[in-house]
Amino acid sequence: MLKEKEHKCSSSPDKFSTLCTAAMKADGARITTPRLEVIKLLGQSLKPLSPQEILDKLKKISIAIDLASIYRILKYLESLKLIHQIGQNGAYFPCLHSNCSNLLHLVIRCSKCDSVKELHLPKSIQQPLEKFIEEKLSKDFSKVLTIEGDCGNC
């Protein structure tokens, strides 16, 4: 059943931060204060954050950064498969799985409170669904599928 693979990606900020730092070091990237602050915000947030929300939160704690830099940081973290983009406002949330690029993610987003749950589909569902999507679209498709509705806690 799907529930056994369910988790909240933002439930472990320390694990997310460690995963990001290790991935950036392995990629030869500099570990800068702005990058660390963006990672910290994403890891601590209970909902996906838009680039503008990240900028607003960083300005409140006196981190000097512009919106273009936040976009660059987010795109870089996304290229390392450390975060996912979701929703119409382009909000981002962390993924804690080191083998993320090989997985098809099903994201359940609450339309009332913006909370997200990420489910990893069993291979018996994932493989036929990927094949279907590849046949209908292309081999280069987003590995994040989103379903929106009421989380049941609102």
C-alpha positions in Angstrom: 0.0 0.0 0.0 1.2 3.6 -0.7 1.2 4.7 2.9 4.2 2.7 3.9 6.4 5.0 1.6 4.7 8.2 2.8 6.7 10.9 4.4 6.9 14.7 4.8 10.1 15.8 3.2 10.5 18.8 5.5 10.3 16.7 8.6 14.1 16.5 9.0 15.8 19.9 8.4 19.2 18.6 9.7 19.1 15.6 7.3 18.1 17.8 4.4 20.9 20.3 5.2 23.5 17.5 5.5 22.3 16.0 2.2 22.5 19.3 0.4 25.9 20.2 1.7 27.3 16.8 0.8 25.8 17.0 -2.7 27.2 20.5 -3.3 30.7 19.4 -2.1 30.6 16.4 -4.4 29.7 18.7 -7.2 32.6 21.0 -6.4 30.3 24.0 -5.5 31.1 26.6 -2.9 29.1 26.4 0.3 27.9 30.0 0.7 25.9 31.6 3.4 23.0 32.4 1.0 22.8 28.8 -0.2 22.9 27.6 3.4 20.1 30.0 4.4 17.9 29.0 1.5 18.5 25.3 2.3 17.7 26.0 6.0 14.4 27.8 5.1 13.3 25.0 2.8 14.2 22.3 5.3 12.3 24.0 8.2 9.2 25.0 6.2 6.0 23.0 6.6 4.9 24.0 3.1 6.5 24.7 -0.2 8.0 28.2 -0.5 8.0 30.4 -3.6 11.2 32.4 -4.4 9.5 35.6 -3.3 8.6 34.0 0.1 12.2 32.9 0.5 13.4 36.4 -0.3 11.0 37.9 2.3 12.0 35.5 5.0 15.7 36.1 4.3 15.3 39.9 4.4 13.6 39.5 7.8 16.7 37.9 9.2 19.0 40.5 7.5 20.5 38.2 4.8 21.5 40.4 1.9 20.3 38.6 -1.3 18.3 39.5 -4.4 15.6 37.5 -6.1 17.7 36.6 -9.1 20.2 34.9 -6.7 17.4 33.0 -5.0 16.3 31.7 -8.4 19.8 30.6 -9.3 20.2 28.8 -5.9 16.8 27.1 -6.4 17.7 26.0 -10.0 21.0 24.7 -8.8 19.5 22.7 -5.9 16.8 21.4 -8.4 19.6 20.3 -10.8 21.1 18.3 -8.0 17.7 16.6 -7.4 17.6 18.0 -3.9 14.3 20.0 -4.2 11.1 19.8 -6.3 9.1 22.6 -7.8 5.3 22.3 -7.3 2.2 24.3 -7.8 1.2 27.3 -9.9 3.2 29.8 -7.9 6.4 27.8 -8.5 7.0 26.9 -4.9 9.8 24.6 -3.9 10.1 21.9 -1.3 12.9 19.5 -0.3 13.4 15.8 -1.1 15.3 13.7 1.3 16.0 10.8 -1.0 19.5 10.3 -2.4 18.2 8.3 -5.3 15.5 10.8 -6.2 16.3 11.1 -9.9 15.2 7.5 -10.5 11.9 7.8 -8.7 8.5 9.0 -9.9 7.1 11.2 -7.2 3.5 11.6 -6.4 3.0 14.8 -4.4 -0.2 15.4 -2.6 -0.7 19.1 -1.9 -3.5 20.5 0.3 -5.3 23.3 -1.5 -6.2 24.9 1.9 -3.1 24.8 4.0 -0.4 24.2 1.3 1.1 21.3 3.1 2.6 18.5 1.0 3.1 14.8 1.3 5.4 12.9 -1.0 4.6 9.4 -2.0 6.9 7.1 -3.8 5.0 4.7 -6.0 5.7 1.0 -5.9 7.5 -0.2 -9.0 4.5 -2.2 -10.1 2.6 1.1 -10.6 5.6 3.4 -11.4 7.0 1.5 -14.4 3.7 1.2 -16.4 2.8 4.8 -15.5 6.2 6.1 -16.7 5.9 4.1 -19.9 2.4 5.5 -20.5 3.7 9.1 -20.0 6.7 8.5 -22.3 4.4 7.3 -25.0 2.0 10.2 -24.7 4.6 13.0 -24.0 8.3 12.3 -24.2 11.1 10.7 -22.4 12.0 14.1 -20.9 9.2 14.7 -18.4 9.0 15.9 -14.9 9.2 13.1 -12.4 6.9 14.9 -10.0 3.2 14.4 -10.4 0.9 16.6 -8.3 -2.5 15.9 -6.9 -4.3 18.7 -5.1 -7.1 18.4 -2.6 -8.0 18.6 1.0 -5.4 17.0 3.4 -8.1 16.0 5.9 -6.5 18.0 8.7 -7.9 21.5 7.7 
